[in-house]
Amino acid sequence: MCGIVGILGNQSVTPLIMEALRRLEYRGYDSAGIAILDHGLLNRRRAPGKLDNLSKLLLSSPISGNLGIGHTRWATHGAPTENNAHPHMTDRVAVVHNGIIENHVALRKELTELGQVFKSETDSETIVQLVDYYLKQGCAPQEAAFKALKRLEGAYAIAMIFSCDDNLIIGARHGAPLVVGYGDHEMFVGSDSLAIAPLTTKVAYMPDGVWTILTREGADFFDMEGGKVECPIQKTALMSGVVGKNGYRHYMEKELHEHPIVIGQTLRRFVDPSSHKIILPHMPFDLSTLKRGIITACGSAFYAGLIGRYWLEEYARLPIDIDVASEMRYRNPPVESQGMGLVISQSGETADTLAALRNLKNEHQKIVSILNNEFSTIARESDVVLGTDAGVEIAVASTKAFTAQLTVLSCLTLVIAREKNKITPENKKVCLTALMDLPSRVAEVLQMKDKIQEIAHKIANAQSVIYLGRGIMYPVAMEGALKLKEISYIHADAYAAGEMKHGPIALIDQTVPVIAVVPSGFLFEKTLSNLQEAKARGGHIIAFTDAKGAEALSTIAEQIIILPTVHAFVAPILYTVPVQMLAYEAAILKGTDVDQPRNLAKSVTVE
């Protein structure tokens, strides 16, 4: 979603804001803008499209000052035009906003009748006009902002600057993240700590429902009743170099090649190297008597949850319900009191997942979250956080964060299975050994780039692609189809292979590639039969399998990628990597914007 940044500096902040906005590009956007206070005048530059358009505008029409705010907008209300781009401003105040103001229609009507003149189609402009109205009534900036914030309904992260004060930024958050950074007589605010990483390592993560007054001397935090709030300053490990591509063509390619180290780092977090025992943080329930769990997530994280469901039910014999977060809270499923609510999110700020978490807490579930951001809102509202060591993921399409989530889920499964006495020590050892060996096997897959590129040429011109998998490989097929859709814009759907005869087979003809995720093992023969049916209808069969499976597929599949032979327990993690690579290589051939696909945002902070 939208990215915001604000800087109270001691030098021209325009280049610093532009650099920060580039670090927020991963969130997804379709326009950008910047507002600077210069000798009591608010100056603004905005441009639709990529940040390069704004950069060119600033070269031809520069603005400079020591106080400013910037914004990358992901359009909700109003088209992605210059007029709808942020910052929105009057002569007195400029505002950037991430979120949705749900009562904007009523506020717009009221303010128009009071004489305020709107210039955009956005819900965000109601914030500016409301603050401006209170300023006209003689309110000081802090009072005007506070009165306006109390009237807003919806989700927001906001930063404001005022023409009458060159030592003031006001920020606020409700449902969307905001972080404050501390410098040497400088202050910063941003959508996340990555935005301000080159400027400071001292940050305060604002709690929900809090607003802040920033001056160059520091920050004061308040709740919506005006009471003081303590926000501890923390050290962040994010450094300015983390966003480099390191010679790769795109961030996504770089992040694909980080799979082995991310899996290894995540395992080291939970596996004692001396005893080879998995050690989790203290859990808020007795794992041995746990009767049921419910998993909720969005996007790729939901597919990770589906794989986790297979693991937990098969190895730990723990019944699991699972729902997409945007549906779960409205379905109102019955749950076991004091059960496990397992929440999965890369950003820890996903609005639907956060709402589902709160619903689960209201149902007396103990919340275990799997997150890549342990300072996020979801982390703060969880009983236990199981962190993934994926590092910063810049590309919008998730890759390494997904395999890190699966690595954590696999560790959680083995611990619960052990505590419930549902796995023998011998089987647990075999599974853990396979996990510890997995980074090496994934590294082998990454060397198969040339073969995967050959397949990419086969599918890059297709209008539609079908992915098939069975059992625990079905969610892997779903992840492959999602990645292809996200970054190449090729229509793709995934089906459980056994469902082919129940409808999807009607789609197959000689123009449709059928991609099978089919390791040898328990369900191999069943999947083989489904692929034979697809081939008989003219489908072009492409298979990801192992050496044993390749023998049986040689007369059916036109192209086969032979992956390392691994234990069935870790196969979903391994097979995820080549289907993600395939999507990437197909997108390269299509010439799409791989890192920032159209219409998508990295962190979806509104429902």
N, C-alpha and C positions, 0 to 999 in steps of 0.2 A: 504494500500500500504506500501511500504518499510518504515522502521523507521530508523532515524539517530540520533546520539548523539555525542557530542564532549565536552571534559572537559579540561580546563586549570587549574590544581590544584596545591596544595601544599603538596600532599602526593601521594602514588600510586593510580592511577585512574582506574586500571583494575577492581577491584571489584565494583567501582561506575558505570563504564560503563556497566558492566554486569547487575547490578540491573536496570539501566535505560532501557536496552534492554528488560528486562523482563516486564517492564511497557509498552513497545511498542508492546508486543506480540499480543495484541488485533487487531493490524492493519493487521495481516495476514502475513505469511512469510514461506519460504521453505529453507533458509540457513541463516547463520549469521557469522559475523567476527568482529575482533577488530585489530586496529593498534596502537602501542605505540611508542613514541619517547624516547629513552634511551641513554643518553650520545652521542647524534649525530647520532644514528643509528635507522632507522625505523624497528621495528619488527612487525610481523603480524601472527595472527592465524585465520583460517577460517574452517568452517565445514558445510556440507549440513545437512538438517533436523532441528530438534528442538535445542533450546539453550542448552539443557542438553548435546548435543554432543560437543558443543563449550566449555562448562564448563569442561567436562572430558578432553578435549584436553589441556586446560589451567592448569589443575592439573598435567598432565604428562609432559607438556612443558610450564612452566609459562613464562610470560613476565611482566615487571614492568617499570613504569615511571610516571612522573607527568603530561604528556600531551598525549592525545589519542583521537581516534574516534572509533565509533562502528556502526554496521549496521545490520538490519534484512532485508533480500532481498525477495521480491515477484517477481518471475522470469517473465521477459518479453522477452528480447533478450538473448537466450541461456538457456540451461537446468539448473535446480537447482543443480549444482555441486560445489565442492570446488573451482575449477578453475574459475568459473563464480561468486563466492561469493565476496562480498565487505569486506573490503576495497580493491580497486585496487591501486597498487603503483609501483613506481620505487625506486631507491636508494635516490632520491631527494624529492619526494612528495607522499603522500597517500591521497586518496579521497574516500568519501562515497557519494552516489547520490540516490535520490528518484525522479523518473520521467522518461521521455523518451527524448533522444537527437535525434531529427528527421533528422538532417543532418549528422548522424554518418557515413554513408557509404562514403560520399564525404570526410569527415575529415579523416577517416581511410585510404583511398586511398592516400590522400595527405601526411599524416604523414608517411605512410609506404615508400613512395618514398623518403622522407627526412631522412629515416634511423631509424625511431622509430619502436620498435619491440613489437607487440601486443601478449598477452598471453591468452586472453579470447575471447569469442564470443559476449561479451556484448557491447551495445552502450555506457555504462558508462565509459569504459576504454578509449574512445577517449578524455575525459576530462583530465585524468591523462597524457596521452601521449602528449596532446597539451600543458599543463602546463609544463611538463618536457622538451619539445622542447624549449620553451621560456626561461626556466632556463638555458639550455645549451647555449643559445645565450647571456647569461650574464645578463638577467633580474633579478631584485630582486623579491622575492616571491610575493609581492603585485602587482608589475607590470605584472609579468607573469600570475597571476590569472586574473587580470583585462583584459588583452589582450585575454585570453582564453574565458572568460565569454562573451565578446562581439561577439565572433564567434559562440556561441552555439545557435541552434534553437530548440525549443520544450519546454517541461516543466521540471523544476528541482528545487530541494532543495539540496544544496551541502555543505559539510564541508571538508576543506583541512588542512593538517598539513605538515610541511616541515622539512627535516633533518637538515637544517642550522639554524633553529630558534626555541628555546624551549619556546618561549613566544609569540606564534602566532597561531591563527586559523583564517582561512578565510571562511566565509559562504556566501551563495547567494541563492536567491529564485526567481523563475519565474514560476508561476502557481502551485507551490506546497508549503505547509506551512513550515515555519521555525520560531522558537522563540529563543530569546537570554535571558539567565539568568545571574543575577548579584549576586556574592557572596563577601566574604571578601578576597580581593586580589585573587579571583578565578572567572572564567567565564565559562559559559555553553552554549551549543547550542543543540537544539533538534527539532524533528518533531512536538512536541506539549509540552505544559507546564506540562502535566502529567509525561512525561519522566524525567523531572528534578525537580519534586515536592518535593522530600525529601531533595534537595540540596539548594533550594532558593524559596522565595515567590515573588521576584522582577524580573519581566520579561519585555521584549520589543517584541511585535509582529511585525515582519518585514513586511513592505508593499511589494506588488508585484513589481518586477523589481528593487530590491535593493540588494546590497551586503554589507558585513560588515567585518571590521578588528577587531579581538578580541585580546587583551592582558590582562594580569592579572590586569591592571589598569582600564580597561573598554572597551567600544566598540565605533567605529566610523562607520557611515553608509553613503553609497554613492549610487547615481543613476548610470545608465549605461552610463552616459556622464561624470562621475567622480565628479559630484556636491555633496556637503554635504546634507544629509537628516536627519531630526529630527525624532527620534523614541522614544516616551515617555515611561518611565518606569512605569509599572503598578503593583499593588499588585494582586496576584492571591490567591484565596481561596483554591486551591488544596492542600491537605495535604498527607503526605506519607501513611497514613492508608487507603486511599480510595480504594485501590486495594485489600484489604483483602476479603476472601470468607466468613468470619464470621460463619464458621461451616457448610456452605452449600457444596454440592458435587462439584459444578461448579459455575463459575461466572454467568452463565445463570440462574441457579436455584436461586441464590441470587437476581438477577435482576428481575426475575419473581415475587419474594416475595416483591419487592419494588414497585410494581404497585400501591397499595393504597396510600402510602406516596407521590409518585411522582405525582399522580393525584391531591391529596390534596394540595401539595405545589404549583403546577402549577395554581390551582384554586385560591389560596390565593394571587398569583401574580396579578390576574386580577379582583377579586371580592372583593368589599368593604364590610367588615364584618358587619359594622353598618347599611348600607343602602341596602345590598344585591344587589347592582347595579354593573354591569360589567363595568370596566373602562379600556379603551385601551389608549396607548400613542397617542399623536396627529398624526392624519393620514394626508397624503399628498394630499388628495382629499376629496371632500364633499361626505360622505357616502350616503346621502339622494338622490343624483343625479347620483350616480355611475350606469353606464349602463351595464357594462360587466366586466368579469375578466377572467384571464387565469392562470391556475395552472400548475407548472412543478416540477418534482422531479424524483428520481430514486429509484428502489427497494421498500422496505416497505414504504418509505416516499411517493412514488407514490400512493400506495394503501390508505394511509392516505388522500392523495389529492382527490382520487376518492370518499371516504366517505364525505370529505368536499364538493365536488361538489354536491352530493345528498342533503346535509344540506342546502347549500347556495341557490340552486335552489328551494327546497321545502319550506323552512321557510322564506328566504329573497327574493325569486322570482328574484334572480340575475342570469342571464345566465352565464354559466362558460364553457370555453374550457379547456381541460386538455390534456397534452402530456407527455410522457416519455421524460426527458430532452435531451437524446441523439438523439431523433427524432425531437423534437420541433424546434430547431434552423435551421434544414435543410428543414423542411416542409414550413417554412416561412408563417405562418398563418396570415390572416388579423386581426388587432386588433383595438379597439377603442382608439383614441388618449387620453392620460392622464388617461387611464384605470388602473386597478389593475393587476399587475403581482405578483402572489403569489408563492413564492419559498419555498420549504420545504426540509430541510436537517438536519440530525443529527450532522454531523461534521462541516458543514459550509465550507467545503473545496472540496466537490465533483466536479471533473473537468467538467463533462457534465452539472451539474446543474449550475455551475458558468458561463459556456459558454452560456447556455440558458438565464441566468439572463442578461448578457451583450447584448444578442440579443434583449431581451425585452426592455432594456434601450434605445437601438438604435431606437426602435419603439415607443419611448416616453411614455413608461409605467412607472408608479410609483411602485417601488418594495417594497413589504411587505414580509419579510422573517420570517419563523418559524424555529428557530434554537436552538440547545442545546449548542452552542458555540458562545457566543456573542462577542468574540474577533477574530472571523474567518474572512477570506477573504470575504465570502458572506455577513457577517454582515457589514463589512466596506463599501461594495458597495451597500447596501440597503438603501432605504429611511426610513424605519421603521423596527425594529426587534421586533418580538413577541417571547420572550424567553420561553423555556421549562425548568422547574426545575427538570430535570431528573437526574442530577449528572452525574458522569463518568459512561459510559457503556463500560465494558471490553469485554464481549462476542461478537464475530463477528456478530452473528445473533441478530438483534435489537428486543428488547422486550419493556422495560419500556419507551424508547424514543418514540416508536410508539404510546403508549397510551397517552403520554404527548403531542405529536403532535395533536392527536385527541381532547384532552381537549382544547388546544388553538383554534383549528378550530371551536369547538362548541361555545366557547365564542365569537369568531369573528362573527360567524353566527348570534347569538342572537343580537349582537350590530348592525350589518348591517340591520337585519330584523326590529329592533326597529327604526333605523334612516330612513328607507324607509317606515315605517308605514305598514309593511306587517305582523305583529304579534300583537295580542291583548295583553294588559298588563297581563291578566289572563293566557294566554298560555305561555307567556314569564316566568312568575313566576313559572308555573308548570315545565317547562323545566329546569329552573335554580335550582329549588328545587331538581329535579332528579339528576342534576349534583352534587350538594353539598352532596347528599346522596350516590353518586357512590362509593367513597372509601370504605365505609362499605360493600356495596354489592360485590365489588371485593374481599374484604377480605374473604367473605363467599365462593367465588369460589375457592380461594386458599386452603380451607380446604377440597376440593373434590379430593385431590391427589390420594387416594386409588381407587376411581371409575375411574379416568382417567388412572391410571396404568392398570386397567383391559382392557380398550379399547386399550391401547398401545400394550398389548400382542396380541390383535386381528390383529393389522396392522403391527407389526414389521417384520413379515415374508412375507408380501405381496410384489409382484413385482410392483404393480401399485395401486394407490389410487385416487379416484375421490372425489372432494369436490364440494358441491352444495350450492348455496345461491340465493336469489332473492332480487331485489331492493337493498337497502343499505347494505344488508347482503352479496351480491355478492363479494364486495371487501374484506369482512372479510374472506370469503371462499378462496379468492386468497392469503390472508396473511397466512392462515393455510396451504395451499398447498406449498407456498414458504418456510415456516419454516421447513416443513417435508423434502422437497428436500434438503435444505441447510445443515441440521445437521444429518439427518439419511441416506441420499443418496437413499431414496426410491423415485421412480418416482411418482409424484403427479401432477394433474392438477385440476384447478377449472373452473367451468362453471356456467353461469347463468342457473338456473334450467329449465327455459322455453326453453332453447336451447338443452335440452337433445335429443329431437326427430330429431334434425337437424344434427346429426352426432355422438356425444359422446356416445349415447346409444349402438352403435356397439361395444364399448369397454367392456361392462358389461357382466360378467359371474360370476360363483360361486367363483372365486378366487379374485374378486375385491371388496374391501370395499368401500362403498359410504357414505361419511360423510356429513351430512346435518346441516347447520347452520340456524335454523328455529324457531324463536320465534313466539308465537301466535300473530295474528294481521292481518293487511290488506292483506298481500300476503300469509298467512298461507295455505289456502285451495288450492291455485294454486300450491304451492310447494308440498303439500301433494299428489296431483295427479301425479306430476313428480316422487315422491319417490315410489308411487305404480307401476309406469311403470318400474322403475329400479328394484324393488323387483320381478316383474313378469319375469325378465330376469335372475334371480338368484343372483342379487347383495345383499351383506350383508349391511343392512342399519344401520348406527350409527347416532344418532341425538343428537344435542345440542338444547334444547328448555326450555320452562318454564313449570310450573305445568299444565296450561290449555292445552298447546300444547302436553304435554306428554300423556294426555288422548286419544287424537285422533291418536297419533303415536304408541300406545301400541300394535296394531295388525300388524304394518308394520315394525317397527324398532326392531332389535335384541338387541341393547343396547341403552339406553337413559340416558343422563346426564341432570338432571333437575336443571336449573340455577334459581337464584332469579328472580322474576317478576319485571321488571323495565319499565319505560316509553320508548316508541319507540325511543325517541330522543337520549337516552344514550345507547340503546341496542348494537350498533356496538362496543362501547368501552368495555362493559362488555363481549360480546361474543368473543372478540379478546383474552382474557386471557386464557380461556380453550383450544382454538385451539393451542396457543403457548405452553401451558403446555403439550398437547398431543404430539406435535413434540419432546419436550424435553424428555419425558418418553420413546418414541419409540427409540430415539437415544441412550438412556442409554441401552436399551435392545439390540440394534445393536452393542454396544461397540465402537461407533465412537468418534472422538475427538470433543466433544460438543462445547467447547469454541472457538476452532480454526479449523473449518471444512476445509477439503482439498480445495485447489485452490481459497479460498475466502479471501478477505481483508476487513477490517472494513471501511477504508476510501479510496475511489477510486479516487486518485489524478491525474490520467492520463486518457485521452479519450480512 
